[in-house]
Amino acid sequence: MALDLLVEYDLKTASFYKDGVVRFIGETKSRLWKTSWTLIDPSSNVIASYILKQKPFVPSCELFINFKNENATNLVLLYKRWRPHITFTHKSDHFLIVIHTGTKISFFRNEKQFALLEKTEVAQGGVRKYRIVADETTSIELLIPVCYGLLALIENTVDQNHGLTINLGTELQAIDHLWRPAG
């Protein structure tokens, strides 16, 4: 059975649901010119913290994901604005996240698609709703921290008013409308 997750995201929190149960909560805190993000589990244990580094007039930025589990490998997501995509390496796998024009994002591991994130609606009060579908073998412990980092990047570098509705430049590659998750 494929992995199916729902996300409710506003400017301060993100709730990640699996089978109707909250699995992770993202918290955003802003002070003056600095914004920080933290991902916690329902028991308030910190899973990961995030640091965004960007330079003025440079069309890319880096998001550092620092996992609190001592066995986890920290990640650096490199976002490239001119052809919106993100790359990172985890263990021996190479990941590519393609931000498509519109409301969809494709996730690839070693050039094979394994997940899709799509904005489904904007509810009253500015809450954005997303759906993540992925192959059943996908690690939720990796996918959710990366998705939360992705939402933080989009919110702070792409479109601060409307969330995920992107019409920038040229896509790195076209979306595969026939892709379905394995499992």
C-alpha positions in Angstrom: 0.0 0.0 0.0 1.4 3.4 -1.0 2.3 6.0 1.6 -0.4 8.8 1.8 0.1 11.8 4.0 -1.8 15.0 4.5 -0.3 18.3 5.6 -1.9 21.4 7.1 0.4 24.4 6.9 0.0 28.0 8.0 2.7 30.6 8.6 3.4 29.3 12.2 2.8 25.5 12.2 2.7 22.5 10.0 0.9 19.3 11.0 1.7 16.0 9.2 -1.0 13.3 9.3 -0.8 9.7 8.5 -4.1 7.7 8.6 -5.7 10.7 10.4 -3.1 10.8 13.2 -0.6 13.6 13.7 2.9 12.1 13.2 5.0 15.3 13.2 4.5 19.0 13.9 6.6 21.8 12.4 6.9 25.1 14.3 8.1 28.4 12.8 9.5 31.2 15.0 10.4 34.6 13.7 12.5 37.2 15.4 13.4 40.5 13.6 15.2 39.3 10.4 15.7 35.7 11.5 13.3 32.8 11.1 13.8 29.3 12.6 12.0 26.0 12.1 11.8 23.0 14.3 10.1 19.6 13.6 8.8 17.7 16.7 6.8 14.5 17.3 3.5 14.5 19.1 5.3 14.1 22.4 7.2 17.4 21.8 10.5 15.6 21.2 12.6 17.6 18.7 13.3 15.6 15.5 15.1 18.2 13.5 16.0 21.9 13.4 16.5 24.0 10.3 18.8 26.9 9.3 18.3 28.9 6.1 21.4 30.5 4.6 20.9 32.9 1.6 23.0 35.7 0.1 21.6 38.8 -1.4 21.4 38.8 -5.2 22.5 35.1 -5.4 19.9 32.9 -7.2 20.2 30.0 -4.8 20.2 29.2 -1.1 20.9 26.4 1.3 18.7 24.9 4.0 20.6 22.9 6.7 18.6 20.2 8.4 20.1 19.1 11.7 18.6 15.9 12.9 18.5 15.3 16.7 18.9 11.6 16.4 22.7 10.8 16.8 22.5 8.1 14.2 20.9 10.4 11.5 22.9 12.1 8.8 22.3 15.9 8.7 21.3 17.2 5.3 22.0 20.3 3.2 19.2 21.1 0.7 20.6 23.3 -2.1 17.8 25.3 -3.8 18.4 26.7 -7.3 16.0 29.5 -8.3 16.6 29.8 -12.0 15.3 26.3 -12.7 13.5 25.6 -9.4 14.9 22.4 -8.0 16.6 21.1 -4.8 19.4 18.5 -4.6 20.9 16.6 -1.7 22.8 13.4 -0.9 21.7 11.1 1.8 23.9 8.0 2.6 24.8 6.8 -0.9 21.6 8.0 -2.6 21.3 11.2 -4.7 18.0 13.1 -4.4 16.4 15.6 -6.7 13.3 17.5 -5.9 11.7 19.2 -9.0 9.4 22.1 -8.3 7.0 22.2 -11.2 5.1 25.2 -12.5 1.8 25.2 -10.6 1.2 23.2 -7.4 3.2 20.0 -7.7 6.6 18.8 -6.7 8.3 15.5 -7.7 10.8 13.7 -5.6 13.5 11.5 -7.2 16.0 9.0 -5.6 18.8 8.0 -8.0 16.8 9.4 -10.9 13.7 7.3 -10.1 10.6 9.1 -8.9 9.4 7.9 -5.5 7.0 10.7 -4.2 4.8 13.6 -5.2 3.7 16.6 -3.1 0.7 18.6 -4.2 -1.1 21.6 -2.8 -4.8 20.6 -2.6 -6.5 23.7 -1.3 -6.2 26.9 0.8 -8.8 26.9 3.6 -10.1 29.7 5.6 -7.6 31.4 7.9 -4.8 30.9 5.4 -4.3 27.2 6.2 -2.7 25.5 3.2 -3.4 21.8 2.6 -1.1 19.4 0.9 -1.0 15.8 0.0 2.1 13.7 -0.2 2.0 10.3 -1.9 5.0 8.0 -2.0 6.2 4.5 -2.6 5.4 2.3 0.3 9.1 1.7 1.0 9.8 5.4 1.5 11.2 6.3 4.9 8.7 8.7 6.6 11.6 9.7 8.9 13.4 11.2 5.9 10.5 12.3 3.8 8.7 14.4 6.4 11.7 16.4 7.5 12.6 17.1 3.9 9.0 18.1 3.0 8.9 20.5 6.0 12.2 22.0 4.9 10.8 22.3 1.4 7.8 24.2 2.6 10.0 26.5 4.7 12.1 27.2 1.6 9.1 27.9 -0.6 7.6 30.1 2.1 10.8 32.2 2.5 12.2 32.3 -1.0 9.6 31.7 -3.6 6.1 33.0 -2.9 5.5 34.4 0.6 1.9 35.4 -0.1 0.4 32.4 -1.8 2.5 29.3 -0.8 3.0 26.8 -3.5 1.9 28.3 -6.8 5.0 28.7 -8.8 5.4 30.2 -12.2 9.2 30.9 -12.2 11.5 30.4 -15.1 11.8 27.0 -16.8 11.1 23.7 -15.1 14.1 21.5 -14.7 12.0 18.7 -16.2 8.3 18.3 -17.0 6.0 16.5 -14.6 5.1 12.9 -15.3 1.3 12.9 -15.1 1.3 9.1 -15.3 3.5 8.4 -12.2 1.8 6.4 -9.5 3.5 5.3 -6.2 4.7 1.7 -6.0 3.0 -0.5 -3.4 
